[in-house]
Amino acid sequence: MGEKNNQNAVKHGGEGAIKRIQAQKPLIGLAAHELESVKNVLEIKGISDMVRADAIRLQAVCNLFWDAVSKAAQDGDIPALDRYAARFGWLSGVTLRAWAQVQQNEKDAAKGGAHIVDVLNAMEGGDNAKD
């Protein structure tokens, strides 16, 4: 058995990160590295792009679980079908919420964007009337 809190023994860092967050401790190892990466991406691309990337990832995983559900049903493997269907159901809900957020972000961005008439007015000095 390795030493306690040895982050090198953790393959993906996620479980260790959850435990450290629950204990209100700073992240270390892989989790700390990923935290810095997320901060950099957030600063460069913004939250809307990050939400879109998460929605895309979730959709890909959801599709894979749907394929697993279909295969288990085809094979008549009821225990696997139950397991995959449960995971697919949970992922579907999460994925739909992520896509709804992407859609809302895009709608909000469109509302905040300048309209062509406003741009033309600004270019001509105001009310688009010529002297």
Secondary structure, 3 states (H helix, E strand, C coil): CCCCCCHHHCCCCHHHHHHHHHCCCCCCHHHHHHHHHHHHHHHHHCHHHHHHHHHHHHHHHHHHHHHHHHHHHHHCCHHHHHHHHHHHHHHHHHHHHHHHHHHHHHHHHHHHCCCHHHHHHHHCCCCCCCC
